[in-house]
Amino acid sequence: MEKDTMEVKVLYFAKIREELGKNSETIRFTGKTTEDLRVLLKNKYPNLAPIIEISRIAVNGEYYEGPLREGDTVAIIPPVSGG
């Protein structure tokens, strides 16, 4: 494992999951925070950047924004429209 990188599992929901065609992926990156991960995902999936920007983030089952740790599970939860 490279120094200064971490691996997290990212879970996708709703429109993001539909567009990507997958429920999750494991990402290794050099960032340290949920915002660093958000930026990475917006760059990796530019067509989804607007929805990623406004999505809620949950880490290990709780809404959270801040530092991440190796092995965290991060959920990207887009806004849900109801009717």
N, C-alpha and C positions, 0 to 999 in steps of 0.2 A: 504494500500500500504506500502510495506517495505521501510524503510529509505535507502537512497543511491541506489535505483534502479530506472530505468526509463522504460517506455514502448514506443516502436516505432513500426510503421507499416513498414514492409519490403516488397517491390515489387520485383518480380522476372521476368526476361525476357529471351527470346531466349533459349539456351541450358539448363540453370539452371531451368527455368520454366518447360521445357519438362521433365527433369530428375526428378524433385520433384513432378510433376503432380499437381502443384498449382500455382496460380498467386501471392499470397501474404500470409503473416501470421503476427500476432502480437507477438512481442517478448519482454519479460520483462527481463532485465539484469542489472548487476551491473556496467557495463562499463560506460565510459563517452564520448568516441570519436567514429568516424567512424572506426578507426583502431581496437578499442576494439570490435566493432560489427563484423568486418571482421574476427577477430580471433575466436569469438564465432561461427560464421557461418561455418568456416573451420573445427572447432572441431565437430560441430553438424552434418555436412554433409561431412565427410572425403573424400568420393568419388568425391566430387565437389571442394575440396580444391584448386587444381591447377587452375581451371577456376575462382573461387572466388578471388584468389590472384591477377589475372591480370584484373579483372573487374573494370570498372569505377563505382564511387559512386555518386549518385545525392541525395541531401536532399531538400525536398520541391520544387522539380522541377528544381533545378540548380546543376550543377556539383560542388562538394564540398567535402573536406576532413577536418575534425577537430571536435570540440566539438559538441555533440548532445544535444537536449533538449527533455524533456518529450513531447510525442505526435508527434514528427517529423515523416515524411514519407520518408523512405530511399529506393531508387531504386538501385538494383544491376544489372549493365548492362555489360554483357560479350562483348568481342570484336566480331565484326561481320565480317565474311569473305564474300567477294562479288565476282562476276565474270560476 
